[in-house]
Protein backbone atom coordinates (compact mmCIF):
# COMPACT_ATOMS: atom_id res chain seq x y z
CA UNK A 1 0.00 0.00 0.00
CA UNK A 2 1.15 3.52 -0.82
CA UNK A 3 0.18 6.80 0.85
CA UNK A 4 0.47 10.31 -0.57
CA UNK A 5 0.26 9.25 -4.23
CA UNK A 6 -0.94 11.69 -6.87
CA UNK A 7 -4.17 9.72 -7.16
CA UNK A 8 -4.82 9.79 -3.43
CA UNK A 9 -4.03 13.50 -3.14
CA UNK A 10 -5.97 14.65 -6.21
CA UNK A 11 -8.74 12.16 -5.42
CA UNK A 12 -9.33 13.82 -2.06
CA UNK A 13 -10.14 17.07 -3.89
CA UNK A 14 -12.42 15.21 -6.33
CA UNK A 15 -14.51 14.16 -3.33
CA UNK A 16 -15.06 17.81 -2.42
CA UNK A 17 -16.64 18.67 -5.77
CA UNK A 18 -20.00 20.38 -5.78
CA UNK A 19 -19.40 21.38 -2.19
CA UNK A 20 -18.67 24.44 -0.07
CA UNK A 21 -15.52 24.81 2.04
CA UNK A 22 -15.97 27.34 4.82
CA UNK A 23 -13.49 29.46 6.79
CA UNK A 24 -13.97 29.03 10.55
CA UNK A 25 -12.25 30.69 13.50
CA UNK A 26 -13.36 28.37 16.31
CA UNK A 27 -14.62 24.88 17.10
CA UNK A 28 -18.11 26.31 17.52
CA UNK A 29 -18.05 27.86 14.03
CA UNK A 30 -16.74 24.58 12.63
CA UNK A 31 -19.73 22.77 14.12
CA UNK A 32 -22.09 25.34 12.57
CA UNK A 33 -20.40 24.88 9.19
CA UNK A 34 -20.61 21.07 9.39
CA UNK A 35 -24.26 21.20 10.44
CA UNK A 36 -25.00 23.47 7.47
CA UNK A 37 -23.50 20.93 5.05
CA UNK A 38 -19.94 22.19 4.45
CA UNK A 39 -17.70 19.55 2.80
CA UNK A 40 -14.67 20.85 4.72
CA UNK A 41 -13.63 23.71 6.96
CA UNK A 42 -10.58 25.95 6.81
CA UNK A 43 -9.29 26.62 10.33
CA UNK A 44 -8.05 30.20 10.72
CA UNK A 45 -7.37 32.70 13.48
CA UNK A 46 -8.80 35.53 11.41
CA UNK A 47 -10.92 35.47 8.27
CA UNK A 48 -9.42 37.45 5.36
CA UNK A 49 -11.64 40.50 6.05
CA UNK A 50 -10.17 40.73 9.57
CA UNK A 51 -6.63 40.11 8.31
CA UNK A 52 -7.13 43.09 6.00
CA UNK A 53 -8.46 45.24 8.82
CA UNK A 54 -5.76 44.20 11.31
CA UNK A 55 -2.73 44.68 9.03
CA UNK A 56 0.67 43.39 10.15
CA UNK A 57 2.06 39.95 9.32
CA UNK A 58 -0.50 37.15 8.95
CA UNK A 59 0.87 33.67 9.77
CA UNK A 60 -0.20 30.04 10.18
CA UNK A 61 -2.91 29.63 12.84
CA UNK A 62 -2.15 28.49 16.39
CA UNK A 63 -1.92 24.66 16.41
CA UNK A 64 -4.23 24.63 19.44
CA UNK A 65 -7.01 26.24 17.42
CA UNK A 66 -6.48 23.82 14.53
CA UNK A 67 -6.61 20.84 16.90
CA UNK A 68 -9.78 22.15 18.54
CA UNK A 69 -11.42 22.41 15.11
CA UNK A 70 -10.21 18.90 14.19
CA UNK A 71 -11.74 17.52 17.37
CA UNK A 72 -15.04 19.32 16.78
CA UNK A 73 -15.95 17.94 13.34
CA UNK A 74 -15.70 14.73 11.29
CA UNK A 75 -15.45 16.51 7.90
CA UNK A 76 -11.95 17.31 6.54
CA UNK A 77 -10.05 20.20 8.11
CA UNK A 78 -7.81 22.44 6.03
CA UNK A 79 -5.36 25.07 7.24
CA UNK A 80 -3.28 27.79 5.62
CA UNK A 81 0.46 28.28 5.57
CA UNK A 82 2.39 31.22 4.13
CA UNK A 83 3.59 31.01 0.55
CA UNK A 84 7.03 29.37 0.56
CA UNK A 85 6.96 28.60 4.29
CA UNK A 86 7.62 24.87 4.11
CA UNK A 87 8.16 24.60 7.87
CA UNK A 88 4.67 25.90 8.60
CA UNK A 89 3.48 23.31 6.07
CA UNK A 90 5.42 20.51 7.80
CA UNK A 91 3.89 21.57 11.12
CA UNK A 92 0.39 21.45 9.62
CA UNK A 93 1.14 18.01 8.18
CA UNK A 94 2.37 16.84 11.59
CA UNK A 95 -0.87 18.11 13.16
CA UNK A 96 -2.76 15.86 10.73
CA UNK A 97 -4.73 18.49 8.77
CA UNK A 98 -6.35 16.99 5.68
CA UNK A 99 -5.36 19.70 3.19
CA UNK A 100 -2.92 22.63 3.27
CA UNK A 101 -3.68 25.91 1.54
CA UNK A 102 -0.43 27.64 0.53
CA UNK A 103 -2.21 30.93 0.62
CA UNK A 104 -1.77 34.50 -0.56
CA UNK A 105 -4.16 35.50 2.24
CA UNK A 106 -1.24 35.16 4.65
CA UNK A 107 1.86 37.30 4.31
CA UNK A 108 4.27 35.53 1.92
CA UNK A 109 7.40 34.06 3.54
CA UNK A 110 9.28 33.71 0.26
CA UNK A 111 9.07 36.09 -2.67
CA UNK A 112 10.65 33.67 -5.15
CA UNK A 113 9.95 30.06 -4.30
CA UNK A 114 6.74 28.27 -3.57
CA UNK A 115 6.82 25.12 -1.44
CA UNK A 116 7.91 21.90 -3.20
CA UNK A 117 4.59 20.24 -2.54
CA UNK A 118 5.66 16.91 -4.02
CA UNK A 119 7.62 16.32 -0.78
CA UNK A 120 4.47 16.03 1.32
CA UNK A 121 1.99 13.22 2.03
CA UNK A 122 -0.76 15.72 2.69
CA UNK A 123 -2.25 17.42 -0.40
CA UNK A 124 -2.09 21.16 -1.14
CA UNK A 125 -4.47 23.68 -2.66
CA UNK A 126 -3.08 26.88 -4.19
CA UNK A 127 -4.59 30.05 -5.60
CA UNK A 128 -4.26 31.09 -9.25
CA UNK A 129 -5.40 33.99 -11.40
CA UNK A 130 -4.81 32.38 -14.76
CA UNK A 131 -3.76 29.17 -16.48
CA UNK A 132 -0.04 29.96 -16.12
CA UNK A 133 -0.21 30.31 -12.34
CA UNK A 134 -2.45 27.22 -12.08
CA UNK A 135 -0.09 24.97 -14.07
CA UNK A 136 3.00 26.25 -12.24
CA UNK A 137 1.39 25.38 -8.92
CA UNK A 138 0.37 21.95 -10.25
CA UNK A 139 3.93 21.34 -11.43
CA UNK A 140 5.11 22.17 -7.89
CA UNK A 141 2.72 19.51 -6.61
CA UNK A 142 -0.60 21.26 -5.89
CA UNK A 143 -3.47 18.74 -5.98
CA UNK A 144 -6.22 21.34 -6.15
CA UNK A 145 -6.50 24.87 -7.54
CA UNK A 146 -8.76 27.73 -6.55
CA UNK A 147 -9.14 31.16 -8.03
CA UNK A 148 -7.47 33.83 -5.96
CA UNK A 149 -10.18 36.42 -6.39
CA UNK A 150 -9.58 39.21 -3.92
CA UNK A 151 -9.94 37.68 -0.45
CA UNK A 152 -11.81 39.42 2.33
CA UNK A 153 -13.57 41.90 0.08
CA UNK A 154 -16.97 40.22 -0.27
CA UNK A 155 -16.68 41.37 -3.88
CA UNK A 156 -16.99 38.66 -6.51
CA UNK A 157 -15.52 40.65 -9.41
CA UNK A 158 -11.95 39.34 -9.16
CA UNK A 159 -12.97 35.68 -8.75
CA UNK A 160 -15.13 36.09 -11.86
CA UNK A 161 -12.22 37.66 -13.74
CA UNK A 162 -9.87 34.84 -12.76
CA UNK A 163 -12.31 32.01 -13.53
CA UNK A 164 -13.32 33.51 -16.88
CA UNK A 165 -9.69 34.05 -17.86
CA UNK A 166 -8.67 30.51 -16.91
CA UNK A 167 -11.59 28.96 -18.78
CA UNK A 168 -11.00 31.03 -21.91
CA UNK A 169 -7.28 30.15 -21.84
CA UNK A 170 -8.16 26.46 -21.54
CA UNK A 171 -10.51 26.70 -24.54
CA UNK A 172 -7.79 28.46 -26.53
CA UNK A 173 -5.19 25.81 -25.64
CA UNK A 174 -7.61 23.04 -26.64
CA UNK A 175 -7.62 24.33 -30.20
CA UNK A 176 -3.88 24.90 -30.59
CA UNK A 177 -1.63 23.03 -33.00
CA UNK A 178 1.55 21.36 -31.64
CA UNK A 179 3.83 24.23 -32.73
CA UNK A 180 1.51 26.73 -31.08
CA UNK A 181 1.54 24.66 -27.89
CA UNK A 182 5.35 24.83 -27.62
CA UNK A 183 5.19 28.59 -27.94
CA UNK A 184 2.28 28.93 -25.53
CA UNK A 185 4.15 26.88 -22.90
CA UNK A 186 6.99 29.36 -23.15
CA UNK A 187 4.68 32.38 -23.05
CA UNK A 188 2.77 31.11 -20.03
CA UNK A 189 5.96 29.91 -18.31
CA UNK A 190 4.61 26.39 -17.79
CA UNK A 191 5.86 22.85 -18.51
CA UNK A 192 4.92 21.66 -22.00
CA UNK A 193 3.62 18.28 -20.75
CA UNK A 194 1.06 19.88 -18.47
CA UNK A 195 -0.10 22.19 -21.25
CA UNK A 196 -0.42 19.19 -23.57
CA UNK A 197 -2.63 17.50 -20.98
CA UNK A 198 -4.90 20.57 -20.87
CA UNK A 199 -4.94 20.56 -24.68
CA UNK A 200 -6.08 16.92 -24.76
CA UNK A 201 -8.59 16.95 -21.89
CA UNK A 202 -9.93 20.50 -22.04
CA UNK A 203 -9.61 20.94 -18.30
CA UNK A 204 -7.04 21.39 -15.54
CA UNK A 205 -5.52 18.10 -14.35
CA UNK A 206 -6.89 18.85 -10.86
CA UNK A 207 -10.11 20.14 -9.33
CA UNK A 208 -10.64 23.90 -9.64
CA UNK A 209 -12.67 25.75 -6.99
CA UNK A 210 -13.77 29.37 -6.80
CA UNK A 211 -12.51 31.53 -3.94
CA UNK A 212 -11.95 35.14 -2.98
CA UNK A 213 -15.10 37.24 -2.73
CA UNK A 214 -18.04 34.81 -2.58
CA UNK A 215 -20.59 36.45 -0.24
CA UNK A 216 -24.08 35.29 -1.29
CA UNK A 217 -25.84 32.14 -2.57
CA UNK A 218 -26.11 33.80 -6.00
CA UNK A 219 -22.35 34.48 -5.99
CA UNK A 220 -21.69 30.78 -5.37
CA UNK A 221 -24.08 29.74 -8.15
CA UNK A 222 -22.49 32.25 -10.54
CA UNK A 223 -19.06 30.71 -9.98
CA UNK A 224 -20.45 27.20 -10.57
CA UNK A 225 -21.92 28.39 -13.88
CA UNK A 226 -18.53 29.80 -14.88
CA UNK A 227 -17.00 26.34 -14.44
CA UNK A 228 -15.94 26.09 -10.78
CA UNK A 229 -16.00 22.57 -9.31
CA UNK A 230 -17.01 23.95 -5.91
CA UNK A 231 -16.69 27.04 -3.73
CA UNK A 232 -14.60 28.36 -0.85
CA UNK A 233 -16.37 30.92 1.30
CA UNK A 234 -14.02 32.87 3.50
CA UNK A 235 -15.36 35.91 5.28
CA UNK A 236 -18.79 35.60 3.60
CA UNK A 237 -20.37 33.34 6.19
CA UNK A 238 -19.16 34.40 9.61
CA UNK A 239 -19.14 38.10 8.67
CA UNK A 240 -22.81 37.96 7.66
CA UNK A 241 -25.81 38.71 9.89
CA UNK A 242 -26.93 35.12 10.21
CA UNK A 243 -24.05 32.68 9.60
CA UNK A 244 -26.13 29.51 10.00
CA UNK A 245 -28.70 30.57 7.45
CA UNK A 246 -26.09 31.94 5.06
CA UNK A 247 -24.08 28.74 5.25
CA UNK A 248 -27.08 26.51 4.51
CA UNK A 249 -28.24 28.77 1.68
CA UNK A 250 -24.81 28.82 0.01
CA UNK A 251 -24.60 25.00 0.23
CA UNK A 252 -27.98 24.61 -1.47
CA UNK A 253 -27.24 27.21 -4.15
CA UNK A 254 -23.95 25.47 -4.97
CA UNK A 255 -25.65 22.07 -5.47
CA UNK A 256 -28.59 23.50 -7.44
CA UNK A 257 -26.82 26.37 -9.18
CA UNK A 258 -29.17 26.23 -12.16
CA UNK A 259 -32.40 26.11 -10.13
CA UNK A 260 -33.30 29.80 -9.81
CA UNK A 261 -36.55 29.18 -7.90
CA UNK A 262 -34.50 27.39 -5.26
CA UNK A 263 -31.86 30.14 -5.14
CA UNK A 264 -34.66 32.71 -4.76
CA UNK A 265 -36.17 30.68 -1.93
CA UNK A 266 -32.92 30.21 0.02
CA UNK A 267 -31.95 33.87 -0.51
CA UNK A 268 -35.20 35.21 0.98
CA UNK A 269 -34.79 37.10 4.28
CA UNK A 270 -31.17 36.07 4.65
CA UNK A 271 -30.23 39.32 6.34
CA UNK A 272 -27.24 41.45 5.47
CA UNK A 273 -24.26 39.81 3.79
CA UNK A 274 -20.77 40.96 4.73
CA UNK A 275 -20.29 44.62 3.94
CA UNK A 276 -17.67 44.27 1.24
CA UNK A 277 -15.10 46.54 -0.39
CA UNK A 278 -14.79 48.24 -3.74
CA UNK A 279 -11.60 46.71 -5.10
CA UNK A 280 -10.93 49.69 -7.39
CA UNK A 281 -10.49 51.78 -4.23
CA UNK A 282 -7.86 49.44 -2.77
CA UNK A 283 -4.28 50.55 -3.05
CA UNK A 284 -1.95 48.24 -5.02
CA UNK A 285 -0.16 47.23 -1.80
CA UNK A 286 -3.46 46.04 -0.30
CA UNK A 287 -4.07 43.48 -3.05
CA UNK A 288 -3.53 39.87 -1.98
CA UNK A 289 -3.92 38.34 -5.43
CA UNK A 290 -0.56 39.64 -6.69
CA UNK A 291 1.28 37.56 -4.09
CA UNK A 292 2.95 34.36 -5.30
CA UNK A 293 2.72 34.23 -9.09
CA UNK B 1 -28.14 -0.16 -22.67
CA UNK B 2 -28.82 0.14 -18.91
CA UNK B 3 -29.40 3.66 -17.70
CA UNK B 4 -27.54 4.31 -14.45
CA UNK B 5 -28.05 7.42 -12.34
CA UNK B 6 -25.32 9.01 -10.23
CA UNK B 7 -26.68 10.94 -7.25
CA UNK B 8 -25.32 14.42 -7.98
CA UNK B 9 -25.90 16.36 -4.76
CA UNK B 10 -22.17 16.53 -3.99
CA UNK B 11 -19.02 14.52 -4.69
CA UNK B 12 -17.21 12.69 -7.48
CA UNK B 13 -20.05 12.54 -10.00
CA UNK B 14 -18.33 13.05 -13.35
CA UNK B 15 -15.81 10.25 -12.69
CA UNK B 16 -18.64 7.76 -12.14
CA UNK B 17 -20.42 8.97 -15.28
CA UNK B 18 -17.21 8.33 -17.26
CA UNK B 19 -16.80 4.85 -15.74
CA UNK B 20 -20.43 3.92 -16.53
CA UNK B 21 -19.94 4.99 -20.14
CA UNK B 22 -16.66 3.02 -20.41
CA UNK B 23 -18.38 -0.05 -18.94
CA UNK B 24 -21.07 0.14 -21.62
CA UNK B 25 -23.93 1.91 -19.86
CA UNK B 26 -25.62 5.29 -20.06
CA UNK B 27 -24.92 7.59 -17.11
CA UNK B 28 -27.19 10.35 -15.83
CA UNK B 29 -26.49 12.92 -13.10
CA UNK B 30 -29.44 12.84 -10.69
CA UNK B 31 -30.37 16.01 -8.82
CA UNK B 32 -34.13 15.56 -8.46
CA UNK B 33 -36.20 12.63 -7.18
CA UNK B 34 -38.37 12.57 -10.33
CA UNK B 35 -35.32 11.47 -12.32
CA UNK B 36 -35.19 8.12 -10.48
CA UNK B 37 -38.28 6.83 -12.30
CA UNK B 38 -36.63 5.86 -15.57
CA UNK B 39 -33.34 4.53 -14.19
CA UNK B 40 -32.18 0.91 -14.12
CA UNK B 41 -29.63 1.44 -11.37
CA UNK B 42 -28.12 4.10 -9.10
CA UNK B 43 -24.68 5.03 -7.81
CA UNK B 44 -24.25 7.01 -4.62
CA UNK B 45 -20.79 8.50 -5.08
CA UNK B 46 -17.93 9.42 -2.81
CA UNK B 47 -18.02 12.86 -1.26
CA UNK B 48 -18.80 14.03 2.25
CA UNK B 49 -21.44 11.73 3.73
CA UNK B 50 -22.67 14.39 6.18
CA UNK B 51 -23.28 16.82 3.28
CA UNK B 52 -24.84 14.21 0.98
CA UNK B 53 -27.03 12.85 3.81
CA UNK B 54 -28.33 16.32 4.72
CA UNK B 55 -29.16 17.21 1.13
CA UNK B 56 -30.85 13.81 0.59
CA UNK B 57 -33.15 14.48 3.54
CA UNK B 58 -33.87 18.01 2.38
CA UNK B 59 -34.91 16.98 -1.14
CA UNK B 60 -36.86 13.81 -0.32
CA UNK B 61 -34.25 11.34 -1.59
CA UNK B 62 -34.40 9.09 1.49
CA UNK B 63 -37.93 7.80 0.80
CA UNK B 64 -37.47 7.93 -2.98
CA UNK B 65 -34.31 5.79 -2.94
CA UNK B 66 -35.86 3.32 -0.48
CA UNK B 67 -38.70 2.92 -3.01
CA UNK B 68 -36.13 2.47 -5.79
CA UNK B 69 -34.49 -0.26 -3.73
CA UNK B 70 -37.85 -1.92 -2.90
CA UNK B 71 -38.37 -2.30 -6.66
CA UNK B 72 -35.19 -4.41 -6.68
CA UNK B 73 -33.18 -1.92 -8.72
CA UNK B 74 -29.45 -2.14 -8.01
CA UNK B 75 -27.64 0.52 -5.99
CA UNK B 76 -23.86 0.89 -5.65
CA UNK B 77 -22.46 3.06 -2.86
CA UNK B 78 -18.79 4.05 -2.98
CA UNK B 79 -17.06 5.46 0.13
CA UNK B 80 -19.54 8.12 1.34
CA UNK B 81 -22.15 6.17 -0.64
CA UNK B 82 -21.42 3.10 1.46
CA UNK B 83 -21.96 5.13 4.65
CA UNK B 84 -25.26 6.40 3.26
CA UNK B 85 -26.44 2.84 2.43
CA UNK B 86 -25.59 1.33 5.83
CA UNK B 87 -28.18 0.24 8.36
CA UNK B 88 -25.85 1.08 11.25
CA UNK B 89 -23.05 3.60 11.76
CA UNK B 90 -20.44 3.00 14.41
CA UNK B 91 -20.42 5.62 17.16
CA UNK B 92 -24.19 5.90 17.23
CA UNK B 93 -24.50 8.39 14.39
CA UNK B 94 -27.94 8.38 12.78
CA UNK B 95 -28.02 6.20 9.64
CA UNK B 96 -29.24 7.66 6.33
CA UNK B 97 -30.91 5.18 3.95
CA UNK B 98 -30.66 2.17 6.32
CA UNK B 99 -30.87 -0.21 3.37
CA UNK B 100 -27.88 -2.52 3.60
CA UNK B 101 -27.35 -4.81 6.57
CA UNK B 102 -23.85 -3.59 7.39
CA UNK B 103 -22.27 -1.65 10.26
CA UNK B 104 -19.90 1.00 8.92
CA UNK B 105 -17.10 2.90 10.67
CA UNK B 106 -16.40 6.33 9.16
CA UNK B 107 -12.83 7.62 8.59
CA UNK B 108 -11.73 4.18 9.74
CA UNK B 109 -8.16 4.38 8.45
CA UNK B 110 -7.42 7.85 9.86
CA UNK B 111 -7.06 11.28 8.30
CA UNK B 112 -6.05 12.25 4.75
CA UNK B 113 -2.30 11.61 5.32
CA UNK B 114 -3.25 7.97 6.02
CA UNK B 115 -5.20 7.67 2.73
CA UNK B 116 -3.66 5.12 0.37
CA UNK B 117 -3.93 2.98 -2.74
CA UNK B 118 -3.29 -0.73 -2.99
CA UNK B 119 -3.92 -3.85 -5.07
CA UNK B 120 -6.97 -5.69 -3.80
CA UNK B 121 -8.11 -9.25 -4.48
CA UNK B 122 -11.82 -9.28 -5.28
CA UNK B 123 -13.93 -12.44 -5.21
CA UNK B 124 -14.84 -13.42 -8.75
CA UNK B 125 -12.16 -11.27 -10.47
CA UNK B 126 -9.09 -12.90 -12.08
CA UNK B 127 -6.72 -10.04 -11.33
CA UNK B 128 -6.59 -7.55 -8.42
CA UNK B 129 -8.36 -4.20 -8.48
CA UNK B 130 -6.31 -1.04 -7.89
CA UNK B 131 -8.21 0.38 -4.95
CA UNK B 132 -7.95 4.03 -3.87
CA UNK B 133 -8.94 4.66 -0.24
CA UNK B 134 -9.53 8.30 0.72
CA UNK B 135 -10.44 9.00 4.35
CA UNK B 136 -12.23 5.75 3.81
CA UNK B 137 -14.88 3.97 5.86
CA UNK B 138 -14.93 0.21 6.37
CA UNK B 139 -17.50 -2.44 7.18
CA UNK B 140 -17.21 -3.67 10.78
CA UNK B 141 -20.03 -6.21 10.67
CA UNK B 142 -22.29 -7.75 8.08
CA UNK B 143 -25.72 -9.30 8.55
CA UNK B 144 -26.96 -12.55 7.07
CA UNK B 145 -27.30 -12.44 3.31
CA UNK B 146 -24.38 -10.05 2.90
CA UNK B 147 -21.57 -11.49 0.83
CA UNK B 148 -18.07 -10.21 1.55
CA UNK B 149 -16.27 -9.61 -1.78
CA UNK B 150 -12.99 -8.11 -0.59
CA UNK B 151 -11.03 -7.53 2.58
CA UNK B 152 -7.97 -5.42 3.33
CA UNK B 153 -5.85 -6.54 6.31
CA UNK B 154 -8.80 -8.51 7.61
CA UNK B 155 -11.30 -5.63 7.34
CA UNK B 156 -14.26 -5.75 4.94
CA UNK B 157 -14.00 -3.18 2.16
CA UNK B 158 -16.37 -4.53 -0.53
CA UNK B 159 -19.68 -6.34 0.00
CA UNK B 160 -22.90 -7.24 -1.77
CA UNK B 161 -26.38 -7.92 -0.46
CA UNK B 162 -28.58 -8.96 -3.37
CA UNK B 163 -29.11 -5.78 -5.43
CA UNK B 164 -26.97 -3.62 -3.11
CA UNK B 165 -23.22 -3.18 -3.55
CA UNK B 166 -20.89 -1.13 -1.34
CA UNK B 167 -17.17 -0.32 -1.47
CA UNK B 168 -14.88 1.57 0.91
CA UNK B 169 -12.71 2.59 -2.03
CA UNK B 170 -13.13 4.54 -5.26
CA UNK B 171 -13.35 2.43 -8.43
CA UNK B 172 -14.28 5.62 -10.34
CA UNK B 173 -10.77 7.05 -9.80
CA UNK B 174 -9.12 4.31 -11.88
CA UNK B 175 -9.62 3.08 -15.44
CA UNK B 176 -10.69 -0.37 -14.17
CA UNK B 177 -14.44 -0.55 -14.85
CA UNK B 178 -15.13 -4.09 -13.64
CA UNK B 179 -17.18 -3.04 -10.62
CA UNK B 180 -19.25 -0.68 -12.77
CA UNK B 181 -19.62 -3.64 -15.15
CA UNK B 182 -20.94 -5.74 -12.25
CA UNK B 183 -23.54 -3.04 -11.48
CA UNK B 184 -24.58 -2.99 -15.16
CA UNK B 185 -24.98 -6.79 -15.08
CA UNK B 186 -27.12 -6.49 -11.96
CA UNK B 187 -29.26 -3.86 -13.73
CA UNK B 188 -29.65 -6.07 -16.83
CA UNK B 189 -30.63 -9.09 -14.73
CA UNK B 190 -33.20 -7.07 -12.81
CA UNK B 191 -34.65 -5.63 -16.06
CA UNK B 192 -34.85 -9.15 -17.57
CA UNK B 193 -36.54 -10.53 -14.45
CA UNK B 194 -39.01 -7.62 -14.36
CA UNK B 195 -40.06 -8.09 -17.98
CA UNK B 196 -40.28 -11.92 -17.71
Interface residues (C-beta under 8 A of the other chain):
Chain A: X1 X2 X3 X4 X5 X7 X8 X11 X12 X14 X15 X16 X17 X18 X19 X34 X37 X38 X39 X40 X74 X75 X76 X93 X96 X97 X98 X99 X121 X122 X123 X251 X252 X255 X256
Chain B: X8 X9 X10 X11 X12 X13 X14 X15 X31 X46 X47 X48 X50 X51 X54 X55 X58 X79 X80 X106 X107 X111 X112 X113 X114 X115 X116 X117 X118 X132 X133 X134 X135 X170 X173 X174
